């Protein structure tokens, strides 16, 4: 399956972005997740959503980010609010931690 992320860009601190991850195949039977990687840092998890829609978040994302999925569209979303400079990174989505997209860049400045 191919995963294509979109929705990144430049935003001011305190602003919002909505990332999308469109899959070329079915996602309904899989857990999906968002990760991010900042320059010079390791890739880290951001949010995860199970097959039945149950979300989990890392501490950095709790209260500010919301992950959701639309299985009919084979798309996963990440709504990011109250963005901080430390949220700047390349954001990736993953299907079942096995398939990965190329990422979409988020810059907070």
C-alpha positions in Angstrom: 0.0 0.0 0.0 1.1 3.6 -0.6 0.5 6.2 2.0 0.5 9.9 1.0 0.6 12.6 3.6 -0.5 16.2 3.0 -1.6 19.3 4.9 1.7 20.3 6.3 3.0 23.9 6.0 4.2 26.9 7.9 2.1 28.1 10.8 2.6 30.5 13.7 2.9 29.3 17.3 -0.6 28.8 18.6 -1.9 28.0 15.2 -3.5 24.8 13.8 -3.0 22.4 10.9 -4.9 19.3 9.8 -2.8 16.6 8.3 -4.2 13.9 6.0 -2.8 10.5 5.1 -4.4 8.9 2.1 -3.9 5.2 1.5 -4.0 3.4 -1.9 -5.3 0.3 -0.2 -7.8 -0.6 2.6 -7.0 0.7 6.1 -10.1 -0.6 7.8 -8.5 -3.7 9.1 -5.4 -2.0 10.4 -4.2 0.3 13.2 -2.9 3.6 11.9 -0.5 6.0 13.5 1.3 9.3 13.1 5.0 9.8 13.8 7.3 12.7 13.5 11.0 13.3 13.1 12.7 16.6 13.7 16.2 17.3 12.4 18.9 15.6 14.4 16.3 13.6 16.4 14.9 10.1 16.3 11.5 9.4 14.9 8.8 9.5 17.7 5.3 8.5 17.9 2.5 11.1 18.1 -0.8 9.4 17.9 -2.3 6.0 17.2 -5.8 4.8 16.3 -6.9 1.3 16.5 -9.1 -0.6 14.1 -12.2 0.4 16.0 -11.3 4.0 16.3 -9.8 4.0 19.8 -7.1 6.7 20.0 -4.0 7.0 22.1 -1.6 9.9 22.3 1.9 10.6 23.5 2.3 13.1 26.2 3.4 15.7 23.7 0.2 15.4 21.8 -2.4 15.0 24.5 -4.9 17.7 24.7 -3.8 19.4 21.5 -3.9 16.8 18.8 -6.7 14.6 17.6 -6.3 11.5 15.4 -9.3 10.3 13.4 -10.0 7.9 10.5 -12.4 7.6 7.7 -12.2 4.0 6.5 -14.6 4.6 3.6 -12.0 7.1 2.2 -9.0 5.1 3.4 -7.7 8.2 5.1 -6.4 9.1 8.5 -6.3 12.6 9.9 -4.3 14.5 12.5 -5.8 17.7 13.8 -3.1 19.7 15.5 -4.0 22.7 17.6 -2.0 25.1 19.8 1.1 24.3 17.8 4.5 25.0 19.4 7.9 25.5 18.0 8.9 22.0 19.3 6.1 20.5 17.1 8.1 21.4 13.9 9.1 18.1 12.2 8.4 15.9 9.3 5.2 14.0 10.0 4.7 10.5 8.8 1.8 8.1 8.9 2.0 4.4 9.2 -0.3 1.5 8.5 0.2 -1.1 11.2 3.8 0.0 11.7 4.7 -1.7 8.5 3.9 0.7 5.7 5.1 4.3 5.7 4.5 7.4 3.8 7.1 10.0 2.7 6.0 12.6 5.2 4.7 16.1 5.2 6.7 19.0 6.7 5.3 21.1 9.5 7.1 24.3 10.4 6.1 26.4 13.4 7.6 29.9 13.3 
